[in-house]
Amino acid sequence: MSPLKDLFLYLSKSSIIQKFLSTSGPCKIIPRRFISGETLSVGIIIARELNKQGFLVTLDNLGESVTNKDQAISATQEYLNIIRAISTPPNPDVIPKEATSFGTITSSLKLTQLGLALEYQLCLENIREIMQEAKKSNNRVTIDMEDSPYTERTLNIYKTLLKEGFSTLGIVIQSYLKRSESDIRNLVPLGPRVRLCKGAYKEPSTIAFARKKDVDKNYLHLLSILFSKDALEKGAYPEVATHDEKIINWTSALVKKNNIPAEQFEFQMLYGIRRDLQQRLVKQGYRTRVYLPYGTHWYPYFMRRLAERPANLWFILKNLCYR
Ligand SMILES: Cc1cc2nc3c(=O)[nH]c(=O)nc-3n(C[C@H](O)[C@H](O)[C@H](O)COP(=O)(O)OP(=O)(O)OC[C@H]3O[C@@H](n4cnc5c(N)ncnc54)[C@H](O)[C@@H]3O)c2cc1C
């Protein structure tokens, strides 16, 4: 891991810098490239704009690692608001017709935002309430994957809710974790919707691949399991969440070779990253979903984006200077 990447991931956990940047007025423009705005209504406006351009969207209310029950309940309420807002039928003229059946706008959440670090049962009850609301409109929700102390509990909650019949729930798996192959193989019989990403946290080399080359290799290996005939027949829905062109090209070649229909998988990228590539995929007719965050708790999310590409810092400083 590069020293700068290390530094940004270390800073992403610093509550002092978080407090300073989040409360200082001028700093509010810092995260704009990656975040739609502070409120749900702004998030929805930008999501609908993206829909007009042919993108699917997943909305994320920024927040993680809440420290008390009230915060967890308030985050749950916000997700209920999101689901109600995105379940309202949009103007049919602006939405690609074929998009409506598989979630033009969906939502993504972090379990520590719903209280996982405080109490497992509280978190389970909160996400169950969200899924009960989502079920009414057949709305898809995806559980993001956080750092490794939460992996096992996150998977347990996902499996519990799938078994309770919340089939529109999906999960993220990270290719940098050595356990992920076994996790995916355990999930395949359940016909899971899996968003596969490389992984954005600092993890020890005892449990995670340290070299990028190995993370990428494992990504392709995990994709080949998710795209296998057996997994697709069981109902797996692979979501290829990366900006890595090599992996995207590899996936395109795989689906062509195996005649996998375009509606059996999707590509996903983060808002503000590789827009050129996002547009190219839409033009090529692939389902392409943009992960669109909104909210005031942008600091840890933003620092992880800097860790992925420290050069983003210069771009942001340049923008600040030219204001
Ligand atoms: C939809 C989605 C959901 C995600 N959810 C999670 C999650 O739940 N848990 C988790 O741990 N991680 C999550 N991630 C983040 C992910 O793990 C990676 O950290 C991130 O996607 C960067 O890796 P990459 O696959 O793009 O490949 P990389 O090899 O890191 O990057 C490939 C290329 O993409 C571009 N790029 C990548 N990152 C940036 C950036 N920040 N700024 C500018 N350009 C960039 C560069 O051109 C780079 O060369 C998610 C990613 C996506 C797309």
The ligand as an ORCA input file, in Angstrom:
! r2SCAN-3c Opt
* xyz 0 1
  C     -20.784      1.059     -7.004
  C     -19.647      0.891     -6.046
  C     -19.911      0.543     -4.737
  C     -18.865      0.374     -3.830
  N     -19.137     -0.084     -2.564
  C     -18.113     -0.408     -1.750
  C     -18.348     -1.060     -0.496
  O     -19.481     -1.320     -0.104
  N     -17.274     -1.374      0.264
  C     -15.982     -1.115     -0.123
  O     -15.047     -1.462      0.610
  N     -15.738     -0.478     -1.289
  C     -16.758     -0.122     -2.108
  N     -16.501      0.480     -3.314
  C     -15.128      1.019     -3.598
  C     -14.219     -0.027     -4.207
  O     -13.935     -1.024     -3.267
  C     -12.897      0.582     -4.710
  O     -12.208      1.145     -3.639
  C     -13.073      1.641     -5.779
  O     -14.076      1.290     -6.670
  C     -11.762      1.814     -6.595
  O     -11.413      0.621     -7.205
  P     -11.638      0.268     -8.749
  O     -12.382     -1.022     -8.815
  O     -12.270      1.369     -9.470
  O     -10.200     -0.094     -9.306
  P      -8.821      0.694     -9.283
  O      -7.842     -0.265     -9.878
  O      -8.548      1.236     -7.942
  O      -9.058      1.910    -10.268
  C      -9.218      1.735    -11.675
  C      -9.245      3.119    -12.311
  O     -10.417      3.810    -11.876
  C     -10.136      5.183    -11.615
  N     -10.388      5.467    -10.192
  C     -10.569      4.562     -9.180
  N     -10.843      5.197     -8.027
  C     -10.805      6.514     -8.310
  C     -11.015      7.683     -7.520
  N     -11.302      7.619     -6.210
  N     -10.927      8.883     -8.132
  C     -10.645      8.993     -9.465
  N     -10.453      7.900    -10.255
  C     -10.521      6.699     -9.695
  C      -8.704      5.404    -12.021
  O      -8.711      5.782    -13.387
  C      -8.097      4.018    -11.885
  O      -6.985      3.819    -12.717
  C     -17.524      0.615     -4.245
  C     -17.259      0.960     -5.568
  C     -18.296      1.088     -6.469
  C     -17.976      1.429     -7.901
*
